[in-house]
Amino acid sequence: MGESAALARLLARWPENKINPSLNRINQVMQALGNPENSFKSIHIAGTNGKTSTARMVQQLMLELNLRTGLYTSPHLAHPRERIVVDGSAISQNEFYELLEKFEPILELVELRLENEKLTFFEAITAMAFMQFSEVPVEVGVIEVGLGGRWDATNLIIGEVSLITPISYDHQEYLGNSLSEIAEEKAGILKPEKPAVIASQASEAEAVIKKRIDELDISAFWQEKDFQILRREMAHGGQIFNLKTPFGVYEDIFINLFGEFQIQNAALAIVAAELFINNKLEDETIHAALEKVTSPGRIEVIKRNPTVIIDAAHNPAGIKVSREAIEESFHFDEIVLVFGCMQDKDAEKVLIALREFASKIVLTRVAVERAMDFTVLSEFCKKLIPESEIIFSGELPLALNTAIDYAKSRESCGVVVMGSIALAGAVKGLL
């Protein structure tokens, strides 16, 4: 039926912003495939914000250690193949469709056995990633949780190291309405006899994670207590920092990413890599790795004159740190914001986090099924922001051109696109 038909069937499955709590479906497929997830060692990463950037940093450290590395992240900006990365490069479209062609018959057989149960899109593509990593084969998989942790399709792996980035509110309809409930889901990736690296957490989340660590009786390395960022300075094109870890001290580490949160992500990645090899990393390994790290869709400059920045932040905590990073790293006199979001997001809290950030907000539609209705979004915006600061644009190409024209007409004005991963990916595609 052709490549596009196969991809359409995959994308038509139950979407990844919804979960059907069970590991039975993914377990059945993995068994049918010969349990490829057990063919490589892995580092497993959960949390609310910073997972993908941290995973990319861990991947690069593994590559500098001369280990054949598979990286699995989500969601994608343009094409699902971006999620399946081998040795630093996403698999090609041909490789993706060949993989899908091999996988579909196995999936059909398993679903016949499951009768009324169907794998979700995320479960299916997770299985494909593990299948690809096994066939390459990779030596280490850097695996990012999709949603939550305990019931996530990636949670069949036994990570040599588990890593939890900062936990905040997101996907409350599935993960719970309190930080303790959300943390309980995230802590579900922790495994017996395997060490954990934990970012600084709110006290509510920290208590839950500590309880789970005590129950499992595992070693845990906490930011601030067990490893500390000693210094951070802005540098041309990025930042420089010093880090103290349980294995030693590293100085003058350069990273070509913006924002204090990226330094935290780097610290987590370095400690996870140390635990993976159970040794201090060579300074050259860290410098070479972090100089190469990119984070598509995370405070990414995609155009100059005027500067256009895309950022995939989509919850209040992510918006807050991205906003702080942009204000610190780019000295615009004025910002015009292109904004759209998904219907399952708390638009009111996101817009409150963005108030006073931009002199103009250009509202737009995100061209995906999950997008918030434009009229609903407009009403939210009018309640919180003076109408004189809002441009109700609608279609994305028009919204983007409106924002760029506005920025060009001002003295020092940047364009920031924020509110949705799908929006960031769509703008990247347009520019």
C-alpha positions in Angstrom: 0.0 0.0 0.0 3.1 2.3 -0.1 5.2 4.1 2.4 2.6 6.9 3.1 -0.1 4.3 3.8 2.1 2.4 6.3 2.9 5.7 8.1 -0.7 6.8 8.1 -1.7 3.5 9.7 1.0 4.0 12.4 -0.1 7.6 13.1 -3.8 6.6 13.2 -3.2 4.6 16.3 -4.2 5.8 19.8 -2.2 9.0 20.2 0.7 9.4 22.6 -0.9 12.2 24.7 -3.3 9.5 26.0 -2.2 6.4 27.9 -3.9 3.0 28.4 -2.2 1.9 31.6 -0.8 -1.6 31.0 2.6 -3.0 29.9 0.9 -6.1 28.6 0.6 -5.0 25.0 4.2 -3.8 24.6 5.3 -6.9 26.5 3.5 -9.2 24.1 5.1 -7.5 21.1 8.6 -7.6 22.7 8.2 -11.3 23.3 7.2 -11.8 19.7 10.3 -9.9 18.6 12.6 -12.0 20.8 12.9 -9.2 23.5 15.2 -6.9 21.6 15.2 -4.5 24.6 17.4 -6.9 26.5 20.1 -7.0 23.8 21.8 -3.7 24.9 22.5 -1.9 28.1 20.5 1.3 28.7 20.2 4.6 30.5 16.5 5.4 31.3 15.4 9.0 31.6 12.1 10.3 33.1 10.9 13.7 34.4 8.6 16.5 33.3 11.1 19.0 31.7 14.5 18.6 30.2 14.3 14.9 29.3 15.1 15.2 25.6 18.0 17.6 26.1 19.5 15.5 28.8 19.1 12.4 26.7 20.9 14.1 23.8 23.8 15.0 26.2 24.0 11.4 27.5 24.1 10.1 23.9 26.9 12.4 23.0 28.9 11.3 26.1 28.4 7.7 25.2 29.6 8.4 21.6 32.7 10.1 22.9 33.3 6.9 25.0 33.4 5.0 21.6 30.2 3.1 22.4 27.7 2.4 19.6 24.7 4.3 20.8 21.0 4.3 20.2 18.9 7.3 21.3 15.1 7.1 21.6 13.3 10.4 22.3 9.8 11.8 21.8 7.9 13.6 20.4 9.2 14.4 16.9 9.3 17.8 15.2 8.6 16.7 11.6 8.8 12.9 11.1 8.6 9.9 13.5 12.0 8.7 12.3 13.6 11.5 14.3 12.8 9.5 17.4 15.1 6.6 16.5 18.7 7.8 16.4 21.8 5.6 15.9 25.3 7.0 16.4 24.0 10.5 16.5 21.9 10.4 13.3 18.2 9.8 12.9 17.5 6.7 10.8 16.8 7.6 7.1 13.3 7.5 5.7 14.2 4.4 3.7 15.4 2.7 6.9 12.3 3.8 8.8 10.0 2.4 6.2 12.0 -0.9 5.9 11.7 -1.2 9.7 8.0 -0.5 9.6 7.5 -3.1 6.8 9.3 -5.7 8.9 7.4 -4.7 12.0 3.8 -4.5 10.8 3.2 -8.3 10.2 4.4 -9.0 13.7 2.2 -6.3 15.1 -0.8 -7.7 13.3 -0.2 -11.2 14.7 0.2 -9.9 18.2 -3.0 -7.9 18.0 -4.9 -10.9 16.7 -3.8 -12.7 19.9 -4.7 -9.6 22.0 -8.2 -9.7 20.4 -9.8 -6.3 21.3 -6.6 -4.6 22.4 -4.6 -2.5 20.0 -1.1 -1.0 20.6 -0.9 2.7 20.8 1.2 4.8 18.4 3.8 5.2 21.2 3.9 1.5 22.0 4.3 0.6 18.3 7.2 3.1 17.7 8.9 2.2 20.9 8.9 -1.4 19.8 10.3 -0.3 16.4 13.1 1.6 18.2 14.1 -1.4 20.3 14.0 -3.6 17.2 16.3 -1.3 15.3 18.7 -0.9 18.2 18.9 -4.7 18.5 19.5 -5.2 14.8 22.2 -2.6 14.4 23.3 -3.6 17.2 23.9 -0.8 19.6 25.9 -1.2 22.8 23.9 1.3 24.8 20.5 2.7 24.5 19.6 6.2 25.8 15.9 5.9 26.4 13.6 8.8 27.1 10.2 8.1 28.8 7.2 9.2 26.7 4.7 10.0 29.4 4.9 9.3 33.1 7.1 6.3 33.8 5.5 3.4 35.5 3.2 2.5 32.7 5.3 3.9 29.9 6.1 1.5 27.0 9.8 2.1 27.6 9.6 0.7 31.1 10.3 -2.8 30.0 14.0 -1.9 30.0 16.2 -2.4 33.0 18.3 0.7 32.9 21.9 0.5 34.2 21.2 4.0 35.4 17.9 5.7 35.9 17.7 9.5 35.7 14.8 11.8 36.8 14.8 15.4 35.6 12.7 18.1 37.4 9.1 17.1 38.0 6.3 19.6 37.6 2.7 19.7 36.5 1.8 18.2 33.1 -0.6 15.5 31.8 -2.5 15.7 35.2 -5.4 13.8 33.7 -3.2 10.7 33.5 -0.5 11.3 36.1 -2.4 12.9 39.0 -3.2 16.4 40.2 -0.5 16.7 42.8 3.3 16.6 42.5 3.4 13.6 44.8 1.1 11.6 42.5 3.1 12.7 39.4 6.4 11.8 41.1 5.1 8.4 42.0 4.5 7.7 38.3 8.0 9.0 37.3 9.7 7.0 40.1 8.2 3.9 38.5 11.3 3.7 36.3 13.7 3.1 39.2 14.9 -0.5 39.3 16.4 -2.8 42.0 20.2 -2.8 42.2 20.6 0.0 39.7 21.7 3.5 40.7 19.7 6.7 40.1 20.5 10.3 39.4 17.9 12.8 40.6 17.6 16.5 39.7 16.7 19.1 42.3 13.0 18.6 43.1 10.1 20.3 44.9 9.9 18.9 48.4 6.6 17.1 47.6 8.2 15.2 44.7 11.5 14.6 46.5 9.7 12.8 49.4 8.0 10.4 47.1 11.2 9.6 45.1 13.2 9.1 48.4 10.5 6.7 49.6 10.8 4.6 46.4 14.6 4.7 46.6 14.5 3.4 50.2 12.0 0.7 49.3 14.3 -0.5 46.5 17.4 0.0 48.6 19.4 1.5 45.7 22.1 4.1 45.5 20.9 7.6 44.6 22.8 10.7 43.6 21.0 13.9 44.2 21.7 17.3 42.7 23.1 19.7 45.4 23.7 16.9 47.9 25.9 14.6 45.8 26.9 16.8 42.8 26.9 20.6 42.5 27.3 23.2 39.8 30.1 25.4 41.2 30.1 28.1 38.6 28.2 29.3 35.5 29.1 32.1 33.1 27.7 33.3 29.8 30.0 32.8 26.9 29.9 33.6 23.2 27.3 31.2 21.7 26.6 29.4 25.0 27.8 29.0 28.6 30.7 27.8 30.6 30.4 25.9 34.0 32.3 24.0 36.6 30.9 20.8 38.1 31.7 18.7 41.2 30.5 15.1 41.1 31.1 12.0 43.3 33.9 11.1 41.0 35.8 14.5 40.8 35.7 18.1 39.6 35.4 19.3 36.0 36.2 22.9 35.0 35.5 25.2 32.1 33.0 23.0 30.4 31.5 24.8 27.4 28.0 24.1 26.1 26.5 25.8 23.1 23.0 25.9 24.6 21.2 28.7 26.5 19.6 28.7 29.9 20.6 27.7 33.4 18.3 24.6 33.0 20.6 23.3 30.3 23.6 23.4 32.7 21.5 21.3 35.1 20.7 18.9 32.3 24.4 18.6 31.5 25.2 17.9 35.1 22.7 15.1 35.2 24.0 13.7 32.0 27.6 13.7 33.2 26.8 12.0 36.5 24.7 9.4 34.7 27.6 8.7 32.3 30.0 8.4 35.3 27.8 5.9 36.9 27.4 3.9 33.7 31.2 3.4 33.4 31.7 3.6 37.3 34.5 6.0 36.8 35.5 9.6 36.3 35.2 10.8 32.7 38.2 12.3 31.0 38.0 16.1 30.7 38.5 15.7 26.9 35.5 13.4 26.7 33.2 15.9 28.4 34.5 18.9 26.4 34.3 17.1 23.1 30.8 15.8 23.8 29.1 18.9 25.1 30.5 21.1 22.4 28.7 19.0 19.9 25.3 18.8 21.6 22.3 20.4 19.9 18.8 20.5 21.1 16.4 21.0 18.2 13.3 23.0 19.2 14.8 24.1 22.5 15.6 27.9 22.3 16.7 27.2 18.8 17.6 30.2 16.5 16.2 29.4 13.1 16.4 32.8 11.4 18.3 36.1 11.7 17.4 39.6 10.8 15.1 39.5 12.6 16.0 36.7 15.1 13.4 34.0 15.2 13.6 31.5 18.1 11.5 28.4 18.4 11.0 26.7 21.8 9.0 23.6 22.5 8.1 24.6 26.1 4.4 23.8 26.7 3.8 23.7 30.5 4.2 26.5 33.1 7.5 25.2 34.5 9.1 24.8 31.0 7.8 28.2 29.9 9.3 29.8 33.0 12.8 28.5 32.5 12.7 29.1 28.7 11.6 32.7 29.3 14.4 33.3 31.8 16.9 31.8 29.4 15.8 34.0 26.5 15.8 37.1 28.6 19.3 36.3 29.9 20.9 35.2 26.6 19.2 37.5 24.0 19.1 41.2 24.9 16.0 42.2 22.9 14.4 45.5 23.7 11.1 43.9 22.6 9.7 40.5 21.9 6.8 39.4 19.7 5.4 36.0 20.6 3.8 33.5 18.2 1.6 31.3 20.4 -0.6 28.3 20.1 -1.2 25.3 22.3 -2.9 21.9 22.6 -6.3 21.4 24.1 -5.0 19.2 26.9 -2.8 22.0 28.2 -3.6 24.5 30.9 -3.6 27.5 28.6 -4.5 29.9 31.4 -1.5 29.0 33.5 0.8 29.0 30.4 -0.4 32.5 29.4 0.1 33.8 33.0 3.7 32.5 32.8 4.1 34.4 29.5 2.4 37.7 30.6 4.7 40.7 30.3 7.2 38.6 28.3 6.2 40.0 25.0 4.8 43.4 23.8 2.7 41.6 21.2 1.2 38.1 21.1 0.3 36.7 17.7 -2.2 33.9 18.3 -2.2 31.0 15.8 -3.7 27.6 15.0 -1.5 24.5 15.4 -2.5 22.3 12.5 -2.9 19.1 14.4 -6.0 17.3 15.7 -5.1 17.9 19.4 -4.8 21.7 18.9 -6.9 24.0 21.1 -9.7 25.6 19.2 -8.7 29.0 18.1 -11.8 30.7 19.4 -11.3 29.1 22.8 -7.7 30.1 22.9 -8.6 33.7 21.9 -11.1 33.9 24.8 -8.4 32.7 27.2 -6.0 35.3 25.9 -8.5 38.1 26.1 -9.3 37.4 29.7 -5.6 37.6 30.7 -3.9 40.1 28.4 -5.0 43.5 27.1 -6.5 43.2 23.6 -4.2 45.9 22.3 -1.3 43.5 22.8 -2.9 40.6 20.9 -3.0 39.9 17.2 -5.6 37.3 16.3 -3.9 35.8 13.2 -5.2 32.3 12.9 -3.3 30.4 10.1 0.4 29.8 10.9 2.1 31.1 7.8 0.2 34.4 8.2 0.9 34.5 11.9 4.6 34.0 11.4 4.9 36.6 8.7 2.9 39.1 10.8 5.3 38.5 13.7 8.4 38.9 11.4 7.0 42.1 9.8 6.3 43.5 13.3 9.9 42.7 14.5 11.4 44.3 11.4 9.5 47.5 12.1 11.0 47.8 15.6 14.5 48.8 16.7 15.5 45.6 18.6 12.8 43.0 18.5 13.0 39.2 18.5 10.3 36.7 17.4 9.7 33.8 19.8 7.6 30.9 18.9 6.4 29.0 22.0 3.5 26.9 23.5 3.7 23.6 21.6 6.1 21.1 20.3 4.0 20.7 17.2 4.0 24.5 16.7 7.8 24.6 17.0 8.2 21.8 14.4 5.8 23.5 12.0 7.6 26.8 12.1 10.9 25.1 11.7 9.5 23.4 8.6 8.2 26.8 7.2 11.6 28.5 7.7 
